């Protein structure tokens, strides 16, 4: 989470997929209820999302796949990337 901006817990009120199920990318229209917060939204604003996974579900996943919970996982990028 950001140290320069406050973090707010908001409720997702709409989640609509915009791309077909067989499309290579998942694009969604999401709406959030920001009432009761100090958040102000203007067109062009960005939203940071900090996901949360249930600890028990994560532990079960790790055990099911025989993974090392302390291992560093690197996922290579697809396509060409410029170094900068």
Secondary structure as a PSIPRED ss2 file (coil, helix, strand):
# PSIPRED VFORMAT (PSIPRED V4.0)

   1 X C   1.000  0.000  0.000
   2 X C   1.000  0.000  0.000
   3 X C   1.000  0.000  0.000
   4 X C   1.000  0.000  0.000
   5 X C   1.000  0.000  0.000
   6 X C   1.000  0.000  0.000
   7 X C   1.000  0.000  0.000
   8 X C   1.000  0.000  0.000
   9 X C   1.000  0.000  0.000
  10 X C   1.000  0.000  0.000
  11 X E   0.000  0.000  1.000
  12 X E   0.000  0.000  1.000
  13 X E   0.000  0.000  1.000
  14 X E   0.000  0.000  1.000
  15 X E   0.000  0.000  1.000
  16 X E   0.000  0.000  1.000
  17 X E   0.000  0.000  1.000
  18 X C   1.000  0.000  0.000
  19 X C   1.000  0.000  0.000
  20 X C   1.000  0.000  0.000
  21 X C   1.000  0.000  0.000
  22 X C   1.000  0.000  0.000
  23 X C   1.000  0.000  0.000
  24 X C   1.000  0.000  0.000
  25 X C   1.000  0.000  0.000
  26 X C   1.000  0.000  0.000
  27 X C   1.000  0.000  0.000
  28 X E   0.000  0.000  1.000
  29 X E   0.000  0.000  1.000
  30 X E   0.000  0.000  1.000
  31 X E   0.000  0.000  1.000
  32 X E   0.000  0.000  1.000
  33 X E   0.000  0.000  1.000
  34 X C   1.000  0.000  0.000
  35 X C   1.000  0.000  0.000
  36 X C   1.000  0.000  0.000
  37 X C   1.000  0.000  0.000
  38 X C   1.000  0.000  0.000
  39 X C   1.000  0.000  0.000
  40 X C   1.000  0.000  0.000
  41 X C   1.000  0.000  0.000
  42 X C   1.000  0.000  0.000
  43 X C   1.000  0.000  0.000
  44 X C   1.000  0.000  0.000
  45 X C   1.000  0.000  0.000
  46 X C   1.000  0.000  0.000
  47 X C   1.000  0.000  0.000
  48 X C   1.000  0.000  0.000
  49 X C   1.000  0.000  0.000
  50 X C   1.000  0.000  0.000
  51 X C   1.000  0.000  0.000
  52 X C   1.000  0.000  0.000
  53 X C   1.000  0.000  0.000
  54 X C   1.000  0.000  0.000
  55 X H   0.000  1.000  0.000
  56 X H   0.000  1.000  0.000
  57 X H   0.000  1.000  0.000
  58 X H   0.000  1.000  0.000
  59 X H   0.000  1.000  0.000
  60 X H   0.000  1.000  0.000
  61 X H   0.000  1.000  0.000
  62 X H   0.000  1.000  0.000
  63 X H   0.000  1.000  0.000
  64 X H   0.000  1.000  0.000
  65 X H   0.000  1.000  0.000
  66 X C   1.000  0.000  0.000
  67 X C   1.000  0.000  0.000
  68 X C   1.000  0.000  0.000
  69 X C   1.000  0.000  0.000
  70 X C   1.000  0.000  0.000
  71 X C   1.000  0.000  0.000
  72 X C   1.000  0.000  0.000
  73 X C   1.000  0.000  0.000
  74 X C   1.000  0.000  0.000
  75 X C   1.000  0.000  0.000
  76 X C   1.000  0.000  0.000
  77 X C   1.000  0.000  0.000
  78 X C   1.000  0.000  0.000
  79 X C   1.000  0.000  0.000
  80 X C   1.000  0.000  0.000
  81 X C   1.000  0.000  0.000
  82 X C   1.000  0.000  0.000
  83 X C   1.000  0.000  0.000
  84 X C   1.000  0.000  0.000
